[in-house]
Amino acid sequence: MKPETVISTNNSAYHSPAETENLKSGETPTKRIVTTSWDDGDPFDLRVAEVLAARKLPGTFYIPLKGHHKSNLMSVREILELQSQGFEIGSHGVSHPNLSQCDKKQLLVEVEGSKKQL
């Protein structure tokens, strides 16, 4: 799915017409908070960041140190660019395993190791 298909580009992105047409004069819609997160560190995440930035929406990008299923990863320069745009960068393990299936030693390597290196 392309990122632009999941985020509305019109002024009703936060409140539907049905929500705003029933407001009494002077009332404002309830504030809504949207949190987005993206994982795998795929270079396509840069396009997601463009879409979010164009709409002034925050996002968190979780970056593994090795590509998921040998996929490509963003470069260090690209990760730093995301961070400079105000996006949060989180670690996503060294090799993107199912953490619930890791033993304690592997968890330590995956979680602490990726945070230190990232």
PELIN-V976691 format. One record per residue. N is the residue number from 1. SS is DSSP state (@ for helix, = for strand, . for the rest). PHI is phi as a letter, one per 30 degrees, with the letter a starting at -180 (NA if undefined). PSI is psi in whole degrees, -180 to 180 (999 if undefined). Layout:
N:SS:PHI:PSI  N:SS:PHI:PSI
This chain:
1:.:NA:131  2:.:d:143  3:@:e:-37  4:@:d:-12  5:@:d:-12  6:.:c:-6  7:.:b:123  8:.:d:145  9:.:c:5  10:.:c:179  11:.:d:-10  12:.:c:23  13:.:d:-30  14:.:c:-28  15:.:b:127  16:.:d:158  17:@:e:-36  18:@:d:-35  19:@:d:-38  20:@:d:-25  21:@:d:-22  22:.:c:4  23:.:d:143  24:.:d:159  25:.:e:130  26:.:i:-15  27:.:d:150  28:.:c:151  29:.:d:153  30:.:d:136  31:.:d:135  32:.:c:142  33:.:c:131  34:.:c:129  35:.:c:132  36:.:b:147  37:=:b:147  38:=:b:142  39:=:b:173  40:.:j:-14  41:.:i:21  42:.:d:142  43:.:e:-24  44:.:d:-21  45:@:e:-25  46:@:d:-35  47:@:d:-40  48:@:e:-44  49:@:d:-39  50:@:d:-45  51:@:d:-45  52:@:d:-46  53:@:d:-39  54:@:d:-26  55:.:c:9  56:.:h:40  57:.:c:139  58:.:d:167  59:.:a:156  60:=:c:132  61:=:c:120  62:=:c:121  63:=:c:117  64:.:d:159  65:.:d:-24  66:.:b:142  67:.:d:141  68:@:d:123  69:@:h:41  70:@:i:26  71:.:d:166  72:.:d:153  73:.:c:160  74:.:d:154  75:.:d:166  76:@:e:-42  77:@:e:-43  78:@:d:-39  79:@:d:-44  80:@:d:-34  81:@:d:-44  82:@:e:-46  83:@:d:-41  84:@:d:-22  85:.:d:0  86:.:j:5  87:.:d:147  88:=:d:139  89:=:c:126  90:=:b:153  91:=:d:149  92:.:b:33  93:.:i:169  94:.:d:-48  95:.:b:14  96:.:i:45  97:.:d:171  98:.:d:105  99:@:d:-26  100:@:d:-13  101:@:c:4  102:.:d:145  103:.:d:174  104:@:e:-41  105:@:d:-44  106:@:d:-38  107:@:e:-44  108:@:e:-46  109:@:d:-48  110:@:d:-47  111:@:d:-57  112:@:d:-40  113:@:d:-43  114:@:d:-37  115:@:d:-44  116:@:d:-46  117:@:d:-38  118:.:d:999
